[in-house]
Amino acid sequence: MEKIYEMLTLQNRLNTDTNGADWRSDRTKHGKRINWKRCIYMETAELIDSFPWKHWKSIDAQPDYANVKIELVDIWHFLMSYLLKHNPLDEAARLIDNLKETKSDIKLPKAWENEKVDEYLDVFEDLMALALIKNDSEMMQEELLEQFFKACDSAGLGFDELYKLYIGKNALNQFRQEKGYKEGSYTKIWNGKEDNEVLQEILNTRDDITYEELKSELKKRYEEAQL
């Protein structure tokens, strides 16, 4: 539960810093509409593009499993925001704790089989389909959350790794905002590498790195890249 509370608290802070204290009203501080479920199904579409499903090009391509996990972490940002919009923090934490061990019948294989692409993608397309339903009842929230954890299990993304990747991506997102991401002044390529890649390098150096240590290391590397 400590990890769940930490993630929800960090997400609330990121939303407040990025969109304003009244972000649960579905508007940013600049008056722009927010639709968390649209964010979820659009990110899920990006996740699906990590697979070689297209019959008209790159027919021998292989899945980008690392990016599948990154996209799931992006979805997690928006799913937690959706839960926090509709529930007090304690209730959102309870929902997550109850469903975080949900398993999927489908596991993505190490050896990709093109003839099974529909079977492999079902778990992600079911997540997208639930996000498209215009119903925010507690039952629908639970179904959406349960399907998300099925998607994670299918991709081999356990809760501890989800936590680690989320902490990293949240730190990067917060850092981006502080450095002018929304205004367009942020530089996403650092010494020839995208910031997501730099983040992964930092995460791979230590399993126990804290949120503040991550922010500090990101700042150091960003400033070095600007020299």
ZANU-182906 format. One record per atom (N, C-alpha, C, O): residue in one letter; x, y, z. Coordinates in steps of 0.1 Angstrom, whole numbers, padded with zeros to 4 digits, always signed. Layout:
AXYZ...
//
This chain:
M+0008-0012+0000M+0000+0000+0000M+0009+0013+0000M+0005+0023-0005E+0020+0012+0006E+0029+0024+0006E+0033+0028-0008E+0033+0040-0011K+0035+0018-0017K+0039+0022-0030K+0027+0028-0038K+0028+0037-0046I+0015+0022-0035I+0003+0027-0041I+0000+0041-0037I-0003+0050-0046Y+0001+0044-0024Y-0001+0058-0019Y+0009+0067-0025Y+0006+0079-0029E+0022+0063-0026E+0032+0072-0032E+0029+0075-0046E+0030+0087-0050M+0025+0065-0054M+0022+0068-0068M+0010+0077-0070M+0010+0087-0078L-0001+0075-0062L-0012+0083-0063L-0009+0097-0059L-0014+0107-0065T-0001+0099-0048T+0003+0112-0043T+0011+0120-0054T+0009+0132-0056L+0020+0113-0060L+0029+0119-0070L+0020+0123-0082L+0023+0133-0088Q+0011+0114-0086Q+0002+0117-0097Q-0006+0130-0095Q-0008+0138-0103N-0012+0130-0083N-0020+0142-0079N-0011+0155-0080N-0016+0165-0084R+0001+0154-0075R+0010+0165-0075R+0013+0170-0089R+0014+0181-0092L+0016+0160-0098L+0019+0163-0112L+0008+0169-0119L+0009+0179-0126N-0004+0164-0116N-0016+0170-0122N-0019+0184-0118N-0022+0193-0125T-0017+0186-0105T-0018+0200-0099T-0008+0209-0105T-0012+0221-0109D+0004+0205-0106D+0015+0214-0111D+0013+0217-0126D+0015+0228-0130T+0008+0207-0133T+0007+0208-0147T-0006+0215-0151T-0007+0223-0160N-0017+0211-0145N-0031+0215-0149N-0038+0224-0140N-0049+0230-0143G-0032+0227-0128G-0039+0235-0118G-0046+0227-0107G-0049+0216-0109A-0048+0234-0096A-0054+0227-0084A-0068+0222-0087A-0073+0213-0080D-0075+0227-0097D-0089+0223-0100D-0089+0213-0111D-0099+0213-0119W-0079+0205-0113W-0078+0196-0124W-0089+0186-0125W-0093+0181-0135R-0095+0183-0113R-0106+0173-0113R-0119+0178-0119R-0128+0170-0122S-0119+0191-0122S-0131+0197-0129S-0131+0194-0144S-0140+0198-0152D-0121+0187-0149D-0119+0183-0163D-0115+0195-0172D-0117+0195-0184R-0108+0205-0165R-0103+0216-0173R-0089+0220-0167R-0087+0219-0155T-0080+0223-0176T-0067+0228-0171T-0068+0242-0166T-0078+0249-0168K-0057+0247-0160K-0057+0261-0155K-0058+0271-0167K-0060+0283-0165H-0056+0266-0179H-0057+0274-0191H-0070+0273-0198H-0073+0278-0209G-0079+0265-0192G-0093+0263-0197G-0094+0252-0207G-0105+0251-0213K-0084+0244-0210K-0084+0233-0220K-0091+0221-0214K-0088+0218-0202R-0099+0215-0221R-0107+0203-0216R-0097+0191-0214R-0087+0189-0221I-0100+0183-0204I-0093+0171-0201I-0103+0159-0202I-0114+0160-0197N-0098+0149-0209N-0106+0136-0210N-0096+0125-0207N-0089+0120-0216W-0096+0120-0195W-0087+0110-0191W-0088+0096-0198W-0079+0090-0201K-0101+0093-0200K-0103+0080-0207K-0099+0081-0222K-0094+0071-0228R-0100+0092-0228R-0095+0094-0242R-0080+0092-0242R-0074+0086-0250C-0073+0098-0231C-0059+0096-0230C-0055+0082-0229C-0045+0077-0235I-0063+0074-0222I-0061+0060-0220I-0062+0052-0233I-0053+0044-0237Y-0073+0055-0241Y-0074+0047-0253Y-0065+0051-0264Y-0061+0043-0273M-0061+0064-0264M-0051+0068-0274M-0037+0063-0271M-0030+0059-0280E-0033+0062-0258E-0020+0056-0254E-0021+0042-0257E-0010+0036-0261T-0032+0035-0255T-0033+0021-0258T-0031+0019-0273T-0025+0009-0277A-0036+0028-0282A-0034+0027-0296A-0019+0028-0299A-0014+0021-0308E-0012+0037-0292E+0003+0038-0294E+0010+0025-0290E+0019+0020-0296L+0005+0019-0279L+0010+0006-0274L+0009-0005-0285L+0018-0012-0288I-0003-0006-0291I-0006-0016-0301I+0004-0014-0313I+0007-0024-0320D+0008-0002-0316D+0017+0001-0327D+0031-0004-0324D+0040-0003-0332S+0034-0009-0311S+0046-0015-0308S+0047-0029-0314S+0058-0036-0313F+0036-0034-0319F+0035-0048-0324F+0035-0047-0340F+0030-0038-0345P+0040-0057-0346P+0040-0058-0361P+0027-0063-0366P+0026-0074-0373W+0016-0055-0364W+0003-0060-0368W-0001-0055-0383W-0010-0061-0389K+0007-0046-0388K+0003-0040-0401K+0007-0050-0412K+0018-0055-0413H-0003-0054-0420H-0001-0063-0431H+0006-0057-0443H+0011-0065-0452W+0007-0044-0444W+0011-0037-0456W+0026-0032-0455W+0031-0027-0465K+0032-0034-0444K+0046-0029-0443K+0054-0037-0432K+0047-0042-0422S+0067-0037-0433S+0075-0043-0422S+0070-0056-0418S+0069-0059-0406I+0068-0065-0427I+0061-0078-0424I+0070-0087-0416I+0064-0096-0410D+0083-0085-0416D+0092-0093-0408D+0096-0087-0395D+0105-0092-0388A+0090-0075-0391A+0093-0068-0379A+0090-0076-0367A+0081-0085-0367Q+0096-0073-0356Q+0094-0079-0343Q+0088-0069-0333Q+0090-0057-0335P+0081-0074-0323P+0075-0065-0313P+0086-0057-0305P+0097-0062-0303D+0082-0045-0301D+0091-0037-0292D+0086-0039-0278D+0078-0030-0274Y+0090-0049-0272Y+0084-0052-0259Y+0088-0042-0248Y+0080-0039-0239A+0100-0036-0249A+0104-0026-0240A+0094-0014-0241A+0091-0008-0231N+0091-0010-0253N+0082+0001-0255N+0067-0002-0250N+0060+0007-0245V+0063-0015-0251V+0050-0019-0246V+0049-0015-0231V+0039-0010-0227K+0060-0018-0224K+0060-0015-0209K+0059+0000-0207K+0052+0005-0198I+0067+0007-0215I+0067+0022-0213I+0053+0028-0216I+0049+0037-0209E+0046+0022-0226E+0033+0027-0229E+0023+0024-0218E+0014+0031-0215L+0025+0012-0212L+0016+0008-0201L+0018+0018-0189L+0009+0021-0182V+0031+0022-0187V+0033+0032-0176V+0027+0045-0180V+0021+0052-0171D+0027+0049-0192D+0020+0061-0196D+0005+0060-0194D-0001+0070-0189I-0001+0049-0197I-0015+0046-0195I-0018+0047-0180I-0028+0052-0175W-0008+0042-0172W-0010+0042-0157W-0011+0056-0152W-0019+0058-0142H-0004+0065-0157H-0005+0079-0153H-0020+0084-0155H-0025+0090-0146F-0025+0081-0166F-0039+0086-0169F-0049+0078-0162F-0060+0084-0158L-0047+0065-0160L-0057+0057-0152L-0057+0061-0138L-0068+0062-0132M-0046+0064-0132M-0046+0069-0118M-0053+0083-0117M-0060+0085-0108S-0051+0091-0127S-0057+0104-0127S-0072+0102-0128S-0080+0109-0121Y-0077+0093-0136Y-0091+0090-0138Y-0097+0085-0124Y-0108+0090-0121L-0090+0076-0118L-0095+0071-0105L-0095+0083-0094L-0104+0083-0086L-0085+0091-0094L-0084+0102-0085L-0095+0113-0087L-0100+0120-0078K-0099+0114-0100K-0110+0123-0103K-0123+0119-0097K-0131+0127-0092H-0125+0106-0096H-0138+0100-0092H-0138+0095-0078H-0149+0091-0072N-0126+0094-0071N-0126+0089-0058N-0116+0096-0049N-0106+0102-0054P-0119+0096-0036P-0108+0101-0026P-0096+0092-0027P-0097+0080-0032L-0085+0097-0023L-0072+0089-0024L-0073+0076-0018L-0069+0066-0024D-0079+0075-0006D-0080+0062+0001D-0088+0052-0007D-0084+0040-0007E-0099+0056-0013E-0107+0047-0021E-0100+0043-0034E-0101+0031-0038A-0093+0052-0040A-0085+0048-0052A-0075+0038-0049A-0072+0029-0056A-0068+0040-0037A-0058+0031-0033A-0064+0017-0030A-0058+0007-0034R-0076+0016-0024R-0082+0004-0021R-0085-0004-0034R-0083-0016-0035L-0091+0003-0044L-0094-0003-0057L-0081-0009-0063L-0081-0020-0068I-0070-0002-0063I-0058-0006-0069I-0053-0019-0061I-0048-0028-0068D-0053-0018-0048D-0048-0029-0040D-0056-0042-0042D-0050-0053-0042N-0069-0040-0044N-0077-0052-0046N-0075-0059-0060N-0077-0071-0061L-0070-0051-0070L-0070-0057-0083L-0055-0058-0089L-0054-0063-0100K-0045-0054-0081K-0032-0053-0087K-0026-0067-0091K-0016-0067-0098E-0031-0077-0085E-0026-0091-0088E-0034-0098-0099E-0032-0110-0101T-0042-0091-0106T-0051-0097-0117T-0042-0103-0127T-0032-0097-0132K-0045-0115-0132K-0037-0122-0142K-0044-0123-0155K-0057-0123-0155S-0036-0125-0165S-0042-0127-0179S-0040-0141-0184S-0030-0147-0180D-0049-0146-0192D-0048-0159-0198D-0038-0159-0209D-0032-0170-0213I-0035-0147-0215I-0026-0146-0226I-0013-0140-0222I-0013-0129-0216K-0002-0147-0225K+0011-0141-0222K+0019-0139-0235K+0019-0147-0244L+0024-0127-0237L+0032-0124-0249L+0044-0133-0250L+0051-0135-0240P+0046-0139-0261P+0057-0149-0263P+0070-0142-0266P+0071-0131-0272K+0081-0149-0262K+0094-0144-0266K+0096-0146-0282K+0102-0137-0288A+0091-0157-0287A+0091-0159-0301A+0078-0155-0307A+0068-0162-0306W+0078-0144-0315W+0065-0138-0320W+0060-0147-0331W+0067-0152-0340E+0047-0150-0331E+0040-0158-0341E+0030-0149-0348E+0019-0145-0341N+0032-0145-0360N+0023-0136-0367N+0009-0141-0368N-0001-0133-0368E+0007-0154-0369E-0007-0159-0371E-0015-0157-0358E-0027-0159-0358K-0009-0154-0347K-0016-0153-0334K-0017-0138-0330K-0020-0135-0318V-0015-0129-0339V-0014-0115-0336V-0028-0110-0329V-0027-0102-0320D-0039-0115-0335D-0052-0111-0329D-0053-0115-0315D-0059-0108-0306E-0049-0128-0312E-0050-0133-0299E-0041-0125-0289E-0045-0122-0278Y-0029-0122-0293Y-0020-0114-0285Y-0025-0100-0282Y-0023-0095-0270L-0032-0094-0291L-0036-0080-0289L-0049-0079-0283L-0053-0068-0279D-0057-0090-0281D-0070-0089-0275D-0070-0082-0262D-0079-0074-0259V-0060-0085-0253V-0060-0079-0240V-0059-0064-0240V-0064-0057-0231F-0052-0059-0250F-0050-0044-0251F-0062-0038-0258F-0066-0027-0254E-0067-0045-0268E-0079-0039-0274E-0091-0039-0265E-0100-0031-0266D-0092-0049-0256D-0103-0049-0246D-0101-0037-0236D-0111-0031-0232L-0089-0034-0233L-0086-0022-0225L-0091-0009-0232L-0098-0001-0226M-0088-0008-0245M-0092+0003-0253M-0107+0004-0253M-0113+0015-0252A-0114-0008-0255A-0128-0008-0256A-0135-0003-0244A-0145+0004-0244L-0130-0007-0232L-0135-0003-0219L-0134+0012-0217L-0143+0019-0212A-0122+0017-0222A-0120+0032-0220A-0129+0040-0229A-0132+0052-0226L-0135+0034-0240L-0144+0041-0249L-0158+0041-0244L-0166+0049-0249I-0161+0033-0233I-0175+0033-0228I-0177+0046-0220I-0169+0049-0211K-0188+0053-0222K-0191+0065-0215K-0199+0062-0203K-0211+0065-0202N-0193+0056-0193N-0199+0052-0181N-0188+0052-0170N-0178+0045-0172D-0190+0060-0160D-0180+0061-0149D-0184+0055-0136D-0179+0060-0125S-0193+0045-0136S-0197+0039-0124S-0185+0032-0117S-0175+0029-0124E-0187+0029-0104E-0176+0022-0097E-0173+0008-0104E-0162+0004-0105M-0184+0001-0109M-0182-0011-0115M-0174-0010-0128M-0165-0018-0130M-0176+0001-0136M-0168+0003-0148M-0154+0007-0145M-0145+0003-0152Q-0152+0015-0134Q-0139+0018-0130Q-0131+0005-0126Q-0119+0004-0130E-0137-0004-0119E-0131-0016-0115E-0128-0025-0127E-0117-0031-0128E-0137-0025-0137E-0134-0033-0149E-0122-0027-0157E-0114-0035-0162L-0122-0014-0158L-0111-0008-0165L-0098-0011-0158L-0088-0014-0165L-0097-0009-0145L-0085-0012-0137L-0081-0026-0138L-0069-0029-0140E-0091-0035-0137E-0088-0050-0138E-0082-0053-0152E-0072-0061-0153Q-0087-0047-0162Q-0082-0050-0176Q-0068-0044-0178Q-0060-0050-0184F-0065-0033-0171F-0052-0027-0172F-0042-0037-0166F-0031-0039-0172F-0045-0043-0154F-0036-0052-0148F-0035-0065-0156F-0024-0072-0155K-0045-0069-0163K-0044-0081-0172K-0034-0077-0183K-0026-0086-0187A-0035-0065-0188A-0026-0061-0199A-0011-0061-0194A-0002-0065-0201C-0009-0056-0182C+0004-0056-0176C+0009-0070-0174C+0021-0073-0178D+0001-0079-0169D+0005-0093-0167D+0008-0100-0181D+0018-0107-0182S+0000-0097-0191S+0003-0103-0204S+0016-0098-0209S+0023-0106-0216A+0020-0086-0206A+0033-0081-0211A+0045-0084-0201A+0056-0079-0204G+0042-0091-0191G+0053-0094-0181G+0057-0083-0172G+0068-0082-0167L+0048-0073-0170L+0051-0061-0162L+0044-0063-0149L+0032-0060-0147G+0052-0068-0139G+0047-0069-0125G+0045-0056-0118G+0050-0046-0123F+0039-0057-0106F+0036-0045-0099F+0049-0037-0095F+0049-0025-0096D+0059-0044-0090D+0071-0038-0086D+0078-0031-0097D+0083-0020-0095E+0078-0037-0109E+0084-0030-0120E+0076-0018-0125E+0081-0008-0129L+0063-0020-0125L+0054-0009-0128L+0057+0003-0119L+0058+0014-0123Y+0058+0000-0106Y+0061+0011-0096Y+0075+0018-0100Y+0075+0030-0100K+0085+0010-0102K+0098+0016-0106K+0098+0024-0118K+0103+0035-0118L+0091+0019-0129L+0091+0026-0141L+0082+0039-0140L+0085+0049-0146Y+0071+0038-0132Y+0062+0049-0130Y+0070+0060-0122Y+0069+0072-0126I+0077+0057-0112I+0084+0067-0104I+0094+0074-0114I+0096+0086-0113G+0101+0066-0122G+0110+0072-0132G+0103+0081-0141G+0108+0093-0144K+0092+0077-0148K+0085+0085-0158K+0079+0097-0151K+0078+0108-0158N+0073+0095-0139N+0068+0107-0132N+0078+0118-0130N+0076+0129-0132A+0090+0113-0125A+0101+0123-0123A+0105+0130-0136A+0107+0142-0136L+0105+0122-0147L+0108+0128-0160L+0097+0138-0164L+0100+0149-0169N+0085+0134-0163N+0074+0143-0166N+0074+0156-0158N+0071+0167-0164Q+0077+0154-0145Q+0077+0166-0137Q+0089+0175-0141Q+0088+0187-0141F+0100+0169-0144F+0112+0176-0148F+0109+0183-0162F+0113+0195-0163R+0102+0177-0171R+0099+0183-0184R+0090+0196-0181R+0093+0206-0188Q+0081+0195-0173Q+0072+0206-0170Q+0080+0218-0164Q+0078+0229-0168E+0089+0215-0155E+0098+0225-0149E+0107+0232-0159E+0111+0243-0157K+0110+0224-0170K+0120+0230-0180K+0113+0235-0192K+0119+0237-0202G+0099+0237-0191G+0092+0243-0202G+0087+0235-0213G+0085+0239-0225Y+0083+0222-0210Y+0078+0213-0220Y+0065+0218-0226Y+0063+0217-0238K+0056+0223-0218K+0043+0228-0223K+0045+0240-0231K+0037+0242-0241E+0055+0248-0228E+0057+0261-0235E+0065+0259-0248E+0066+0268-0256G+0071+0247-0250G+0079+0244-0261G+0094+0247-0260G+0101+0246-0270S+0098+0251-0248S+0113+0254-0247S+0121+0243-0242S+0133+0244-0241Y+0115+0231-0239Y+0122+0220-0234Y+0129+0212-0246Y+0124+0211-0257T+0141+0207-0243T+0149+0200-0253T+0148+0185-0250T+0152+0181-0239K+0142+0177-0259K+0139+0163-0256K+0151+0154-0259K+0152+0143-0254I+0160+0158-0268I+0171+0150-0272I+0184+0155-0264I+0187+0167-0264W+0190+0146-0256W+0201+0150-0248W+0213+0142-0253W+0214+0130-0252N+0223+0150-0259N+0235+0144-0264N+0232+0132-0274N+0238+0121-0273G+0222+0134-0282G+0218+0124-0292G+0209+0113-0288G+0206+0104-0295K+0204+0114-0275K+0195+0104-0270K+0182+0110-0265K+0182+0121-0259E+0171+0104-0268E+0158+0109-0263E+0158+0107-0248E+0164+0098-0242D+0151+0117-0241D+0151+0117-0226D+0146+0104-0220D+0151+0100-0209N+0137+0097-0227N+0132+0084-0222N+0143+0074-0221N+0144+0066-0211E+0152+0074-0231E+0163+0065-0231E+0173+0069-0220E+0179+0060-0213V+0176+0082-0217V+0184+0086-0206V+0178+0081-0193V+0186+0076-0184L+0165+0083-0192L+0159+0078-0179L+0161+0064-0177L+0164+0059-0166Q+0159+0055-0188Q+0161+0041-0186Q+0175+0038-0182Q+0177+0028-0174E+0185+0045-0187E+0199+0043-0183E+0201+0045-0168E+0207+0037-0162I+0195+0056-0164I+0196+0059-0149I+0189+0048-0141I+0195+0044-0131L+0177+0044-0145L+0170+0034-0137L+0178+0021-0137L+0177+0013-0127N+0185+0018-0147N+0192+0005-0148N+0205+0005-0139N+0210-0006-0137T+0209+0017-0135T+0221+0017-0127T+0219+0013-0112T+0227+0008-0105R+0206+0016-0108R+0203+0013-0093R+0188+0009-0092R+0179+0015-0098D+0186-0002-0084D+0172-0006-0082D+0165+0002-0071D+0153+0002-0070D+0173+0008-0062D+0168+0015-0051D+0168+0030-0052D+0167+0037-0042I+0170+0035-0064I+0171+0050-0065I+0157+0056-0061I+0147+0051-0065T+0158+0067-0054T+0146+0074-0049T+0141+0084-0060T+0149+0088-0069Y+0129+0089-0058Y+0124+0099-0066Y+0132+0112-0067Y+0135+0117-0078E+0136+0117-0056E+0144+0129-0055E+0158+0127-0061E+0163+0136-0068E+0164+0115-0060E+0177+0112-0066E+0175+0112-0081E+0184+0116-0088L+0164+0106-0086L+0162+0106-0100L+0161+0120-0106L+0167+0123-0116K+0153+0129-0099K+0152+0143-0103K+0166+0149-0104K+0169+0157-0113S+0174+0147-0094S+0187+0153-0093S+0196+0148-0105S+0203+0156-0111E+0195+0135-0108E+0204+0130-0118E+0199+0135-0132E+0207+0137-0141L+0185+0136-0134L+0180+0141-0146L+0185+0155-0148L+0189+0159-0159K+0184+0163-0138K+0189+0177-0139K+0203+0178-0143K+0207+0186-0151K+0211+0170-0137K+0226+0170-0140K+0228+0166-0154K+0236+0173-0161R+0222+0156-0159R+0224+0151-0173R+0218+0161-0183R+0224+0163-0194Y+0207+0167-0180Y+0201+0177-0189Y+0210+0189-0190Y+0213+0194-0201E+0216+0194-0179E+0224+0206-0179E+0237+0203-0187E+0243+0211-0194E+0243+0190-0185E+0255+0186-0192E+0252+0186-0207E+0261+0190-0216A+0240+0182-0211A+0236+0181-0225A+0235+0195-0232A+0236+0196-0244Q+0232+0205-0224Q+0231+0219-0229Q+0244+0226-0231Q+0244+0237-0237L+0255+0220-0226L+0268+0227-0227L+0273+0227-0241L+0284+0232-0244
//
